[in-house]
Amino acid sequence: MLQRRPLLLLPLLGLASPCVRAGLTEGDAASGIRAALERGAAAAVAQLGRSDGFLGNPAVRIELPGHLKDAAKLLKTLGQGRKVDELLTAMNRAAEAAVPAAQPLLLAAVKGMSVDDGLKILRGGDDAVTQYFAGKTRSPLIEKFLPLVTQATQKVALADKYNAVAGKAAGLGLVRQEDANIQQYVTGRAIDGLFLVIGEEERKIRQDPLGTGSALLKKVFGGLN
């Protein structure tokens, strides 16, 4: 019965009139959100899970954390730029290699979304999608990504040096403790980047539902614009 109710909660946001006129129900809204997130998740995985998906995208490119970034600039002035670039490339390539493994978990989270979850996202702010996926998938994504990132970073001898240097820097308060291990750091940044791009894809759908070619998405998001 819940899925057939009109969008009773939206009057609080001044959104009920266009939705009700369009005959939009809570079930329609939740289905539209699911469809939008499925598209967003697939697009994000395709965009990031390829060569230069992270390395070539300034919005998600993984840099060295904290004061290690400043130290890297100094190393470059001392002729050690190649080694720094090699480490940064390896970090970003590790994230790119891990991302495709996220798709089954993301799609499962979307399919398991309740009507209430969908309405919260529909009414939520710019970080509503990120918050939903973080709550549902961050822990399993860490378990899935960490061994893949570890495998990728083990190919670079500099990874061990990063852990040694970052561990000392963390002890001095120059780097957060959770960033002192390259595998954990890259895993966390890869997941953050994935959520960021999914949110961007979902916002594109909100802004241009007609461009999706989906009647359901036009109905749900077109009534909110």
Secondary structure as GFF3:
##gff-version 3
##sequence-region A 1 225
A	DSSP	three_ten_helix	2	4	.	.	.	ID=ss1
A	DSSP	three_ten_helix	10	13	.	.	.	ID=ss2
A	DSSP	alpha_helix	16	21	.	.	.	ID=ss3
A	DSSP	alpha_helix	26	48	.	.	.	ID=ss4
A	DSSP	alpha_helix	66	77	.	.	.	ID=ss5
A	DSSP	alpha_helix	81	98	.	.	.	ID=ss6
A	DSSP	three_ten_helix	99	102	.	.	.	ID=ss7
A	DSSP	alpha_helix	103	111	.	.	.	ID=ss8
A	DSSP	alpha_helix	115	123	.	.	.	ID=ss9
A	DSSP	alpha_helix	128	153	.	.	.	ID=ss10
A	DSSP	alpha_helix	158	171	.	.	.	ID=ss11
A	DSSP	three_ten_helix	177	179	.	.	.	ID=ss12
A	DSSP	alpha_helix	182	207	.	.	.	ID=ss13
A	DSSP	three_ten_helix	209	212	.	.	.	ID=ss14
A	DSSP	alpha_helix	215	222	.	.	.	ID=ss15
###
